[in-house]
Amino acid sequence: MRVRSCRPGRPGVLRTLAALVCSLLVALVAPAHADDHDVVFAINETQLHKRPGEAAPVVGHADEGDELEVLGDQGRWLRVRNGKQIGWVTRTEVATSKPAGARPHAQRSGFSGKPVTDTVKVTIDIERVRGYDDPRTKAHAVLDLVRGDVVAMLGRGYNGWMLVEPEEGITGWIPDSAVKDAGNFAGDP
């Protein structure tokens, strides 16, 4: 069987049939492109690349929740417009609906999960004490407390150390000998 070309100039029915076949072939073979009116939303802060590919130069960025107009696509990449910036992002970096904002939560202490008002309060009883991120290694000092500071006790740990949290919300480990009233309760708060 011989296939005829899709050139114009065929008489009547043949020309219409050839045009229909050409249109169907173009529709089936052509890559799918996104509608100019599609929008997506950045899930997190997202970089816009010059072309598809993680190694491509960054030409802009989109903040979390930014509305991005979809201009085209190529595989797992979308070509988008964010204001005046145009670039490429992966489909995993965007969503079809705007991300919900963070839900408000009651203030919680960092370790126990109880509201700060429900925790046991202790008072620093020595001139100065540092709180560490790890009571064993004492690698990083995260707190600097002085006599009279009141902190929430969150738990007890390694060899006489206690996890405390001042009102600023930073937790750290201090020796239980640095506080008064640390022995007035039997167990963890």
N, C-alpha and C positions, 0 to 999 in steps of 0.2 A: 504494500500500500504506500502510496506517495503522499507526503504531507505538503499541503500548499502553504505558501508564505502568507503573512498577514499584511500584505501591501495593499494600499488603496488602489482603486481602479477596477476591481472585479465587478461585473455587472450584477445588479439587483440582489437576489437572495443569497448568492455566494458571498457578496461583500458583507451583508448583514451577519451571516453565519460566521464568517472569518473574523469580523469585529467582535462578536460575542465570545468566540473561542479565545481570541487574544486577550480580551478583558478578564476572562476567567483564569487564564494562565498567569497574567500579571498579578491578579489578586491572590492566587495560590503561591506563587514563587516570591513575591515581594516580601521583604521583612515587615513585621508588624510594627507600626509606629503608634505612639500614644496620641490621643486626642489633644489638640492644643488647649483645651479647657480643663484638662485633668489637673488636680492639685493633690499634693501629698504634704505631710508634715514631718519635720525633722524630729526623730525620737530623742536624740541627744545632741550635743554640740557636734556638728558635722562639717568636714572639710569638703570643699568643692574642688574637683580636679579638672585640669585642662582637657584631659581625654580619659576614656575608661582605663582603669588600672591603678592599683595602689601606689605604684612607683611614679605615676604621672605628677607633674608639678601642681601644687595647690594654688588656685587662683582666687579663692575666697572661702567663706565659711557661712554656716547657718546655725543659729542658736536653737536650743531645744524649743519645740513648738512652732517654729517659723513655718509659714505657709510657702511651699515651693511649687511653682508652676511647671508642669511636666512638658518639655518640648520634644522629647524623643526618647528612644531606648535602644540599647544594644546589649543583648544577652542579659546579664544580671545588673547592668548599669542603666541609670536613668539620666538623661540630660535635663537639667532643671534651671529655672531662673529664680533667684532670690533678690528681689529689688532690681538693681542694675547689674548684679553679678550673674554670670551664666557658667555652669560647670557640671561635672558628672559626679553622681553619688551612687552607692550600691543600693539595691532594693531593701536590704536589711537595715539600712540607716534611716528609713522613712516608714511612715504608716499612712493609711488612707483616711484615718480620722485623727483629730487633734488629741494629743496625749492629755489625760486628765491631770489636773494639778495635784499637788501633794495634799493629802487629807490631814487636817489638823489633829494632833494627838496631845493628850495630856502630858505635861512635863514628867518625865520618868528619870530615875537615877540610872546611871550607866550600867550597873551590874545586877542589882537585885530585881529590877523591874517594878518595884514599888514606887509610888509617888514619893518625892523627896520629903514631904512632911511626915510620912509614916516611918522613916528610918531612924535609927538610934543616932543621936548627936553626941559627939565627944569634943573636948576642948584640948588644944595643944598646950602642954604643960612645960615645955622646955623653950629656951631662947629661940632656937631655929631648927627646923627639920626639913629635909628634902624628901619629896616623894618620887619614887622610881616606877618605871614601866614594868620592871620585873624584879622581884625581891631577891632572886638568886644572883643574877648577874649585875644588877645595879648599873646597867649600861647607859640608860638615858634618864636624867632627872626631868620630871615633868611637872613637879609641884615645888614651891618654895613657901613654907608655912612658918609663922612666927607665933610666940606665946600669945594665947588668948583667941587665936583663930578657932572657930567652931566649924567642924566638918561632919558630914554624914558618914557613918561607918557602914560599908556595904558588905563586908565579909572578912573572914580571917583566912590566913594562908600560911605559907611556909615559915616554920620556926619563929613564931611570935610577930609576924608581920600582919598588918591589916590593910585592906583596901578601903580608901576613903575618897570622898568627893566633896570639895568645897562648893559654894554656891555658883561658882563660875562654870561648873559642869565637867571639869577635867578630872579624871580619876587617876589615882596613884597609890603605890604601896609605901607605907611608913611603918617603923617599928612600934609595937603597941606600948612600949615604955615611954614614948614621946607624948602620950595623952593621959589626962586624968579621967577618971571614971571608966577606963577601959576594962577593969576587972569587976565592975558592978553588975555585969550580966554574964550568964553562964555560957551561952552559946552564940552562934551567929545571929544577927538581926533577922 
